[in-house]
Amino acid sequence: MKNWLVAGAAALTMGMTTTASYAQSTTVPGEQVGLAVGAPLPEGLYAINTFTYRRTDGRNDADTAVNIPVLVYSTPLVPLGGRIELLVAPPTVFVFTRNAAGTPNKDISINVGTFVGGIWAFDLGSNFGVSLLGGVYLNDLDGDRGSLFNGTTAANPISGAGRIPVGTPILPQLSSNTYRFGIAGSYTGDGFNLTANLTANIYDSPGRFSGSVGNFIGPIRLSDALNFDLTATKKFGNFEIGAVGYGTYNFDISQFSAAAGNRGRFALGGLVGYDFKIFTVQAYVARDVVTGATIAATPFSRARSDYSTDGWIRFIVPLYSPAPAASPIPAPLVRKY
């Protein structure tokens, strides 16, 4: 179980948010909880898939989901005692509108730029580990442009320039490559997984989309962000159970920022997992306890916080590990009397 947890930890350093309700970070807050992110992986090849579905309290808010398939190669390279692990992931975002009666609904999917990166993970002894991560979401290369036009226009709330098609851009953070850096620490002794992880998302701000729509939108001001994922679980045989917490913090919430007015969020929840030997499954649910998202005031209600609930499921599958080196066959002892 420890090996699978670590495998998932390495891979799930990549994911993304979906709408403004996620604030503006590209990496999805909570995508790494339940995983011993700080511990090094055994050499081998691993496949991990994490899916999250999110619903906010706003009656007409869209539901959002993210699917993150990841391939991890834990190499035999251990410079200075730290294992080198290579990662690649092509995440996809889904949006499921739930408008009031009489208003059309439309479900959409958006390809986020492929994530490529690496981890340098150290075993410090006594069941403690620490890791460093660096990588980039290649939004400028193969991310979607994030345009949705319903036939009307409005003032651009992000750049303040001109008028833009309503609903554009859907994911303003895809207007720039996202540079990702992380540091994590884990304790994995006695069946415990106690892990803390910090993840930074850095942008080329202002970002721009290509093409005629991108030129029409103009520059987009993006906020750097810091995510934090916390895990405290315990294994009982093949079962695992425990608590998780995660959140995000946006540094720029000024008027024209993509994260305008939304400092971030923090959620708490619980996790259960089961080790089927050939693969491991984890599921967890969390609810916001603090959020910067708001539901606008109406003639019948005042403005209030727009809390959200997240559901997650994760599969961790080891694909390959090198065969252990065969022990040399001892030579027969021959004595002459």
DAMOFEN-V703762 format. One record per helix or strand of 2 or more residues. SS is the DSSP state (hx for helix, st for strand). FROM is the first residue (numbers start at 0). TO is the last residue. Records with the same first field share a line. If there is no record, write none. Layout:
SS->FROM-TO + FROM-TO
This chain:
hx->1-10 + 19-21 + 78-80 + 138-141 + 171-174 + 188-190 + 210-216
st->43-55 + 62-73 + 81-88 + 91-95 + 106-110 + 114-124 + 127-136 + 152-154 + 162-164 + 177-186 + 191-202 + 219-220 + 224-235 + 238-249 + 263-274 + 279-290 + 293-294 + 303-304 + 307-319
